[in-house]
Amino acid sequence: MKHHVMLVALLAAGAASFAHATPAHSDAQQQAVRFWTSEYTGADLAADNYGCAAPEVPQQSWANQQIRAVSRDIAKWRSCHEQFMTKLRLSGHVEYRVPAEVQGVMSAAEREQAQARLDAAYAQVAVAAMDNAIRIDAQHRAWMDATVRYVVATNRGIDAGRRVAALEFRARQEWLHDAYNAYRYGSRASRPASR
């Protein structure tokens, strides 16, 4: 029993000395913890800060060079947006976002508060990024539809023009042939039979 009392006394003394040895949060640490638990907005997560500039999407393109340029810009934006969304998913955890030195001084309750704050900021940024992606995809679809309609109509016109030109060429060839035969043989009826 005497040993138990001494052990309890030693444990109490050790706990008291540990309590005095553990320093309270400094002002800078308290400010950092307060930032992550109650002030963090996620502004640093925004897609604009990641460099995903929205592409210029015209209503319609008329030239192949412009079609290629718009397609290239949209592909570049889409790749950037996908990378941003991947990083955003990873950055929604205290372990990845909050600096290690701040995590080291946080209590379990403060970590939970920081995670809740990160979750809210992540959700807000993710919704804004997805709304932007939906808007750009709608512009892209409208541009594609208008451009494809223009290209199809233009190609039909070119094909029709080529057919008309071919028919005109054939008619002219026949006329020249008839004119030559008329000159050579005097009339179309007196032309020799084909071989």
PyRosetta script that sets phi, psi and omega in degrees:
from pyrosetta import init, pose_from_sequence

init()
pose = pose_from_sequence("MKHHVMLVALLAAGAASFAHATPAHSDAQQQAVRFWTSEYTGADLAADNYGCAAPEVPQQSWANQQIRAVSRDIAKWRSCHEQFMTKLRLSGHVEYRVPAEVQGVMSAAEREQAQARLDAAYAQVAVAAMDNAIRIDAQHRAWMDATVRYVVATNRGIDAGRRVAALEFRARQEWLHDAYNAYRYGSRASRPASR")
pose.set_psi(1, -39.8)
pose.set_omega(1, -179.2)
pose.set_phi(2, -61.3)
pose.set_psi(2, -37.3)
pose.set_omega(2, 179.5)
pose.set_phi(3, -67.5)
pose.set_psi(3, -35.2)
pose.set_omega(3, 179.1)
pose.set_phi(4, -67.2)
pose.set_psi(4, -39.4)
pose.set_omega(4, 179.9)
pose.set_phi(5, -66.0)
pose.set_psi(5, -42.2)
pose.set_omega(5, 179.4)
pose.set_phi(6, -65.8)
pose.set_psi(6, -38.8)
pose.set_omega(6, 179.1)
pose.set_phi(7, -64.6)
pose.set_psi(7, -43.1)
pose.set_omega(7, 177.5)
pose.set_phi(8, -63.3)
pose.set_psi(8, -40.5)
pose.set_omega(8, 179.6)
pose.set_phi(9, -64.9)
pose.set_psi(9, -42.3)
pose.set_omega(9, 178.2)
pose.set_phi(10, -64.8)
pose.set_psi(10, -42.8)
pose.set_omega(10, 178.2)
pose.set_phi(11, -62.5)
pose.set_psi(11, -42.1)
pose.set_omega(11, 178.8)
pose.set_phi(12, -64.0)
pose.set_psi(12, -42.1)
pose.set_omega(12, 179.7)
pose.set_phi(13, -66.6)
pose.set_psi(13, -41.1)
pose.set_omega(13, 178.3)
pose.set_phi(14, -64.1)
pose.set_psi(14, -41.1)
pose.set_omega(14, 178.8)
pose.set_phi(15, -65.0)
pose.set_psi(15, -38.7)
pose.set_omega(15, 179.7)
pose.set_phi(16, -67.0)
pose.set_psi(16, -42.5)
pose.set_omega(16, -180.0)
pose.set_phi(17, -69.3)
pose.set_psi(17, -34.2)
pose.set_omega(17, 176.9)
pose.set_phi(18, -65.6)
pose.set_psi(18, -40.3)
pose.set_omega(18, 179.0)
pose.set_phi(19, -61.7)
pose.set_psi(19, -39.1)
pose.set_omega(19, 178.8)
pose.set_phi(20, -74.6)
pose.set_psi(20, -29.0)
pose.set_omega(20, -177.7)
pose.set_phi(21, -78.3)
pose.set_psi(21, -24.5)
pose.set_omega(21, -179.7)
pose.set_phi(22, -81.6)
pose.set_psi(22, 113.1)
pose.set_omega(22, -177.4)
pose.set_phi(23, -74.0)
pose.set_psi(23, 149.4)
pose.set_omega(23, 174.8)
pose.set_phi(24, -70.8)
pose.set_psi(24, 160.8)
pose.set_omega(24, 178.5)
pose.set_phi(25, -59.2)
pose.set_psi(25, 135.5)
pose.set_omega(25, 174.1)
pose.set_phi(26, -72.9)
pose.set_psi(26, 168.4)
pose.set_omega(26, 179.5)
pose.set_phi(27, -58.9)
pose.set_psi(27, -41.5)
pose.set_omega(27, -179.5)
pose.set_phi(28, -65.6)
pose.set_psi(28, -40.8)
pose.set_omega(28, 178.8)
pose.set_phi(29, -65.8)
pose.set_psi(29, -42.9)
pose.set_omega(29, 178.3)
pose.set_phi(30, -61.6)
pose.set_psi(30, -40.6)
pose.set_omega(30, 179.0)
pose.set_phi(31, -64.8)
pose.set_psi(31, -40.8)
pose.set_omega(31, 179.3)
pose.set_phi(32, -66.4)
pose.set_psi(32, -43.2)
pose.set_omega(32, 178.4)
pose.set_phi(33, -63.1)
pose.set_psi(33, -44.5)
pose.set_omega(33, 178.9)
pose.set_phi(34, -60.2)
pose.set_psi(34, -41.0)
pose.set_omega(34, 178.7)
pose.set_phi(35, -57.9)
pose.set_psi(35, -51.1)
pose.set_omega(35, -175.2)
pose.set_phi(36, -73.4)
pose.set_psi(36, -25.1)
pose.set_omega(36, -178.1)
pose.set_phi(37, -93.2)
pose.set_psi(37, -22.9)
pose.set_omega(37, -175.7)
pose.set_phi(38, -141.3)
pose.set_psi(38, -10.4)
pose.set_omega(38, -175.7)
pose.set_phi(39, -116.2)
pose.set_psi(39, -16.7)
pose.set_omega(39, -174.4)
pose.set_phi(40, -63.5)
pose.set_psi(40, 130.1)
pose.set_omega(40, -177.1)
pose.set_phi(41, -112.1)
pose.set_psi(41, -15.1)
pose.set_omega(41, -177.6)
pose.set_phi(42, 85.4)
pose.set_psi(42, 11.3)
pose.set_omega(42, -178.7)
pose.set_phi(43, -58.3)
pose.set_psi(43, -31.9)
pose.set_omega(43, 179.4)
pose.set_phi(44, -72.7)
pose.set_psi(44, -13.2)
pose.set_omega(44, 179.3)
pose.set_phi(45, -88.7)
pose.set_psi(45, -12.1)
pose.set_omega(45, -173.1)
pose.set_phi(46, -57.0)
pose.set_psi(46, 144.9)
pose.set_omega(46, -178.3)
pose.set_phi(47, -60.6)
pose.set_psi(47, -32.3)
pose.set_omega(47, 179.5)
pose.set_phi(48, -60.3)
pose.set_psi(48, -36.3)
pose.set_omega(48, 179.8)
pose.set_phi(49, -74.8)
pose.set_psi(49, -13.7)
pose.set_omega(49, -178.8)
pose.set_phi(50, -91.3)
pose.set_psi(50, -9.5)
pose.set_omega(50, 176.9)
pose.set_phi(51, 89.9)
pose.set_psi(51, 19.2)
pose.set_omega(51, 178.8)
pose.set_phi(52, -90.5)
pose.set_psi(52, 75.0)
pose.set_omega(52, -179.6)
pose.set_phi(53, -68.4)
pose.set_psi(53, 133.0)
pose.set_omega(53, 179.2)
pose.set_phi(54, -64.8)
pose.set_psi(54, 135.3)
pose.set_omega(54, -179.3)
pose.set_phi(55, -72.9)
pose.set_psi(55, 152.6)
pose.set_omega(55, 173.3)
pose.set_phi(56, -80.4)
pose.set_psi(56, 113.9)
pose.set_omega(56, -178.0)
pose.set_phi(57, -113.8)
pose.set_psi(57, 108.6)
pose.set_omega(57, 178.9)
pose.set_phi(58, -72.0)
pose.set_psi(58, 169.9)
pose.set_omega(58, 178.1)
pose.set_phi(59, -67.9)
pose.set_psi(59, -34.5)
pose.set_omega(59, -177.9)
pose.set_phi(60, -159.9)
pose.set_psi(60, 150.8)
pose.set_omega(60, 175.1)
pose.set_phi(61, -115.1)
pose.set_psi(61, 145.3)
pose.set_omega(61, -177.0)
pose.set_phi(62, -111.7)
pose.set_psi(62, -24.6)
pose.set_omega(62, -175.1)
pose.set_phi(63, -114.9)
pose.set_psi(63, 148.3)
pose.set_omega(63, -179.9)
pose.set_phi(64, -57.4)
pose.set_psi(64, -39.3)
pose.set_omega(64, -179.5)
pose.set_phi(65, -62.4)
pose.set_psi(65, -42.9)
pose.set_omega(65, 179.1)
pose.set_phi(66, -68.0)
pose.set_psi(66, -39.0)
pose.set_omega(66, 178.0)
pose.set_phi(67, -60.7)
pose.set_psi(67, -45.2)
pose.set_omega(67, 178.9)
pose.set_phi(68, -64.2)
pose.set_psi(68, -41.2)
pose.set_omega(68, -178.7)
pose.set_phi(69, -65.0)
pose.set_psi(69, -44.5)
pose.set_omega(69, 179.7)
pose.set_phi(70, -65.5)
pose.set_psi(70, -43.4)
pose.set_omega(70, 178.7)
pose.set_phi(71, -60.7)
pose.set_psi(71, -42.0)
pose.set_omega(71, 178.8)
pose.set_phi(72, -63.9)
pose.set_psi(72, -44.0)
pose.set_omega(72, 179.5)
pose.set_phi(73, -63.6)
pose.set_psi(73, -40.2)
pose.set_omega(73, 179.6)
pose.set_phi(74, -67.8)
pose.set_psi(74, -42.1)
pose.set_omega(74, 178.6)
pose.set_phi(75, -63.0)
pose.set_psi(75, -40.5)
pose.set_omega(75, 178.6)
pose.set_phi(76, -63.7)
pose.set_psi(76, -45.3)
pose.set_omega(76, 178.6)
pose.set_phi(77, -63.0)
pose.set_psi(77, -44.6)
pose.set_omega(77, -177.7)
pose.set_phi(78, -60.8)
pose.set_psi(78, -42.0)
pose.set_omega(78, 178.3)
pose.set_phi(79, -62.9)
pose.set_psi(79, -45.1)
pose.set_omega(79, 178.5)
pose.set_phi(80, -62.3)
pose.set_psi(80, -43.8)
pose.set_omega(80, -179.1)
pose.set_phi(81, -62.5)
pose.set_psi(81, -41.9)
pose.set_omega(81, 179.4)
pose.set_phi(82, -64.8)
pose.set_psi(82, -40.4)
pose.set_omega(82, 176.8)
pose.set_phi(83, -64.7)
pose.set_psi(83, -41.7)
pose.set_omega(83, 178.3)
pose.set_phi(84, -60.6)
pose.set_psi(84, -45.7)
pose.set_omega(84, -178.4)
pose.set_phi(85, -64.9)
pose.set_psi(85, -36.3)
pose.set_omega(85, 177.1)
pose.set_phi(86, -63.9)
pose.set_psi(86, -47.1)
pose.set_omega(86, 179.2)
pose.set_phi(87, -65.2)
pose.set_psi(87, -35.9)
pose.set_omega(87, 179.8)
pose.set_phi(88, -63.7)
pose.set_psi(88, -43.1)
pose.set_omega(88, 178.4)
pose.set_phi(89, -60.8)
pose.set_psi(89, -41.0)
pose.set_omega(89, -179.8)
pose.set_phi(90, -70.7)
pose.set_psi(90, -33.2)
pose.set_omega(90, -174.1)
pose.set_phi(91, -82.7)
pose.set_psi(91, 3.8)
pose.set_omega(91, -179.0)
pose.set_phi(92, -84.5)
pose.set_psi(92, 13.4)
pose.set_omega(92, -177.9)
pose.set_phi(93, -118.6)
pose.set_psi(93, 141.8)
pose.set_omega(93, -179.5)
pose.set_phi(94, -53.2)
pose.set_psi(94, -41.6)
pose.set_omega(94, -176.3)
pose.set_phi(95, -59.6)
pose.set_psi(95, -30.5)
pose.set_omega(95, -177.9)
pose.set_phi(96, -93.6)
pose.set_psi(96, -28.6)
pose.set_omega(96, -172.8)
pose.set_phi(97, -98.3)
pose.set_psi(97, -43.4)
pose.set_omega(97, -174.5)
pose.set_phi(98, -81.3)
pose.set_psi(98, 129.3)
pose.set_omega(98, 179.9)
pose.set_phi(99, -56.5)
pose.set_psi(99, 145.8)
pose.set_omega(99, -175.6)
pose.set_phi(100, -57.8)
pose.set_psi(100, -39.1)
pose.set_omega(100, -178.1)
pose.set_phi(101, -66.6)
pose.set_psi(101, -28.9)
pose.set_omega(101, 176.7)
pose.set_phi(102, -78.3)
pose.set_psi(102, -40.7)
pose.set_omega(102, 177.2)
pose.set_phi(103, -59.0)
pose.set_psi(103, -36.2)
pose.set_omega(103, -178.4)
pose.set_phi(104, -63.2)
pose.set_psi(104, -26.7)
pose.set_omega(104, -178.9)
pose.set_phi(105, -102.5)
pose.set_psi(105, -1.1)
pose.set_omega(105, -179.9)
pose.set_phi(106, -80.9)
pose.set_psi(106, 143.2)
pose.set_omega(106, 171.3)
pose.set_phi(107, -81.9)
pose.set_psi(107, 171.4)
pose.set_omega(107, 178.1)
pose.set_phi(108, -61.2)
pose.set_psi(108, -40.1)
pose.set_omega(108, 179.3)
pose.set_phi(109, -65.2)
pose.set_psi(109, -39.3)
pose.set_omega(109, 179.0)
pose.set_phi(110, -67.6)
pose.set_psi(110, -36.2)
pose.set_omega(110, 176.0)
pose.set_phi(111, -62.7)
pose.set_psi(111, -42.2)
pose.set_omega(111, 178.3)
pose.set_phi(112, -63.5)
pose.set_psi(112, -41.1)
pose.set_omega(112, 177.6)
pose.set_phi(113, -63.8)
pose.set_psi(113, -43.3)
pose.set_omega(113, 179.5)
pose.set_phi(114, -63.1)
pose.set_psi(114, -41.1)
pose.set_omega(114, 178.9)
pose.set_phi(115, -64.6)
pose.set_psi(115, -41.3)
pose.set_omega(115, 177.8)
pose.set_phi(116, -63.0)
pose.set_psi(116, -39.9)
pose.set_omega(116, 178.6)
pose.set_phi(117, -65.5)
pose.set_psi(117, -43.4)
pose.set_omega(117, 177.7)
pose.set_phi(118, -62.9)
pose.set_psi(118, -42.1)
pose.set_omega(118, 179.6)
pose.set_phi(119, -59.9)
pose.set_psi(119, -44.0)
pose.set_omega(119, -179.7)
pose.set_phi(120, -65.8)
pose.set_psi(120, -43.9)
pose.set_omega(120, 179.7)
pose.set_phi(121, -65.6)
pose.set_psi(121, -42.6)
pose.set_omega(121, 179.1)
pose.set_phi(122, -59.7)
pose.set_psi(122, -46.5)
pose.set_omega(122, -178.8)
pose.set_phi(123, -61.2)
pose.set_psi(123, -42.7)
pose.set_omega(123, -179.2)
pose.set_phi(124, -64.2)
pose.set_psi(124, -45.3)
pose.set_omega(124, -179.6)
pose.set_phi(125, -68.0)
pose.set_psi(125, -40.8)
pose.set_omega(125, -179.4)
pose.set_phi(126, -64.0)
pose.set_psi(126, -41.7)
pose.set_omega(126, 179.1)
pose.set_phi(127, -63.9)
pose.set_psi(127, -43.8)
pose.set_omega(127, 179.1)
pose.set_phi(128, -63.1)
pose.set_psi(128, -41.9)
pose.set_omega(128, 179.9)
pose.set_phi(129, -65.9)
pose.set_psi(129, -40.6)
pose.set_omega(129, 179.7)
pose.set_phi(130, -69.7)
pose.set_psi(130, -38.4)
pose.set_omega(130, 175.5)
pose.set_phi(131, -59.6)
pose.set_psi(131, -43.1)
pose.set_omega(131, 178.6)
pose.set_phi(132, -63.9)
pose.set_psi(132, -41.8)
pose.set_omega(132, 179.4)
pose.set_phi(133, -64.1)
pose.set_psi(133, -40.8)
pose.set_omega(133, 178.7)
pose.set_phi(134, -62.9)
pose.set_psi(134, -41.5)
pose.set_omega(134, 179.1)
pose.set_phi(135, -64.2)
pose.set_psi(135, -45.3)
pose.set_omega(135, -179.2)
pose.set_phi(136, -67.4)
pose.set_psi(136, -40.3)
pose.set_omega(136, 177.4)
pose.set_phi(137, -63.3)
pose.set_psi(137, -38.2)
pose.set_omega(137, 177.3)
pose.set_phi(138, -64.6)
pose.set_psi(138, -42.3)
pose.set_omega(138, 176.6)
pose.set_phi(139, -62.1)
pose.set_psi(139, -41.9)
pose.set_omega(139, -179.2)
pose.set_phi(140, -62.6)
pose.set_psi(140, -46.0)
pose.set_omega(140, 179.4)
pose.set_phi(141, -62.4)
pose.set_psi(141, -43.5)
pose.set_omega(141, 179.4)
pose.set_phi(142, -62.6)
pose.set_psi(142, -42.7)
pose.set_omega(142, 178.5)
pose.set_phi(143, -62.7)
pose.set_psi(143, -46.3)
pose.set_omega(143, 179.9)
pose.set_phi(144, -60.2)
pose.set_psi(144, -46.4)
pose.set_omega(144, -179.3)
pose.set_phi(145, -59.8)
pose.set_psi(145, -48.5)
pose.set_omega(145, -178.5)
pose.set_phi(146, -65.0)
pose.set_psi(146, -41.5)
pose.set_omega(146, -178.4)
pose.set_phi(147, -68.2)
pose.set_psi(147, -42.2)
pose.set_omega(147, 178.9)
pose.set_phi(148, -64.0)
pose.set_psi(148, -43.0)
pose.set_omega(148, 177.3)
pose.set_phi(149, -59.0)
pose.set_psi(149, -43.3)
pose.set_omega(149, 179.4)
pose.set_phi(150, -63.2)
pose.set_psi(150, -46.8)
pose.set_omega(150, -177.8)
pose.set_phi(151, -63.2)
pose.set_psi(151, -44.7)
pose.set_omega(151, 179.9)
pose.set_phi(152, -62.0)
pose.set_psi(152, -46.5)
pose.set_omega(152, -179.9)
pose.set_phi(153, -63.0)
pose.set_psi(153, -41.5)
pose.set_omega(153, 179.7)
pose.set_phi(154, -65.6)
pose.set_psi(154, -43.9)
pose.set_omega(154, 179.7)
pose.set_phi(155, -65.6)
pose.set_psi(155, -37.4)
pose.set_omega(155, 175.3)
pose.set_phi(156, -61.6)
pose.set_psi(156, -42.3)
pose.set_omega(156, 178.4)
pose.set_phi(157, -63.3)
pose.set_psi(157, -41.1)
pose.set_omega(157, 178.5)
pose.set_phi(158, -65.7)
pose.set_psi(158, -45.9)
pose.set_omega(158, 178.6)
pose.set_phi(159, -61.4)
pose.set_psi(159, -44.4)
pose.set_omega(159, 179.0)
pose.set_phi(160, -63.5)
pose.set_psi(160, -41.8)
pose.set_omega(160, 178.0)
pose.set_phi(161, -62.3)
pose.set_psi(161, -39.9)
pose.set_omega(161, 177.9)
pose.set_phi(162, -65.7)
pose.set_psi(162, -41.1)
pose.set_omega(162, 178.4)
pose.set_phi(163, -63.8)
pose.set_psi(163, -44.6)
pose.set_omega(163, 178.7)
pose.set_phi(164, -61.6)
pose.set_psi(164, -44.4)
pose.set_omega(164, 179.9)
pose.set_phi(165, -62.4)
pose.set_psi(165, -40.5)
pose.set_omega(165, 178.5)
pose.set_phi(166, -64.3)
pose.set_psi(166, -42.6)
pose.set_omega(166, 178.4)
pose.set_phi(167, -64.6)
pose.set_psi(167, -41.9)
pose.set_omega(167, 178.1)
pose.set_phi(168, -64.0)
pose.set_psi(168, -41.5)
pose.set_omega(168, 178.8)
pose.set_phi(169, -62.2)
pose.set_psi(169, -45.9)
pose.set_omega(169, 178.9)
pose.set_phi(170, -62.2)
pose.set_psi(170, -42.7)
pose.set_omega(170, 179.0)
pose.set_phi(171, -63.2)
pose.set_psi(171, -41.2)
pose.set_omega(171, 179.7)
pose.set_phi(172, -66.9)
pose.set_psi(172, -40.5)
pose.set_omega(172, 177.2)
pose.set_phi(173, -60.3)
pose.set_psi(173, -44.5)
pose.set_omega(173, 178.9)
pose.set_phi(174, -63.5)
pose.set_psi(174, -41.3)
pose.set_omega(174, 179.3)
pose.set_phi(175, -63.1)
pose.set_psi(175, -45.1)
pose.set_omega(175, 178.6)
pose.set_phi(176, -63.1)
pose.set_psi(176, -40.1)
pose.set_omega(176, 178.3)
pose.set_phi(177, -62.9)
pose.set_psi(177, -45.2)
pose.set_omega(177, 178.6)
pose.set_phi(178, -63.7)
pose.set_psi(178, -41.1)
pose.set_omega(178, -179.4)
pose.set_phi(179, -65.1)
pose.set_psi(179, -41.2)
pose.set_omega(179, 177.9)
pose.set_phi(180, -62.6)
pose.set_psi(180, -47.8)
pose.set_omega(180, 179.2)
pose.set_phi(181, -62.5)
pose.set_psi(181, -39.1)
pose.set_omega(181, 178.7)
pose.set_phi(182, -63.9)
pose.set_psi(182, -40.6)
pose.set_omega(182, 178.4)
pose.set_phi(183, -66.9)
pose.set_psi(183, -45.9)
pose.set_omega(183, -175.0)
pose.set_phi(184, -73.3)
pose.set_psi(184, -43.1)
pose.set_omega(184, -174.7)
pose.set_phi(185, -108.9)
pose.set_psi(185, -2.7)
pose.set_omega(185, 175.0)
pose.set_phi(186, 92.6)
pose.set_psi(186, -28.8)
pose.set_omega(186, 177.7)
pose.set_phi(187, -161.8)
pose.set_psi(187, 165.9)
pose.set_omega(187, -179.9)
pose.set_phi(188, -69.4)
pose.set_psi(188, -35.1)
pose.set_omega(188, -177.1)
pose.set_phi(189, -68.7)
pose.set_psi(189, -28.6)
pose.set_omega(189, -175.7)
pose.set_phi(190, -91.5)
pose.set_psi(190, 8.3)
pose.set_omega(190, -179.4)
pose.set_phi(191, -70.5)
pose.set_psi(191, 142.8)
pose.set_omega(191, -179.9)
pose.set_phi(192, -66.1)
pose.set_psi(192, 150.8)
pose.set_omega(192, 178.7)
pose.set_phi(193, -67.2)
pose.set_psi(193, 148.8)
pose.set_omega(193, 178.5)
pose.set_phi(194, -70.7)
pose.set_psi(194, 151.2)
pose.set_omega(194, -176.8)
pose.set_phi(195, -90.9)
pose.dump_pdb("model.pdb")
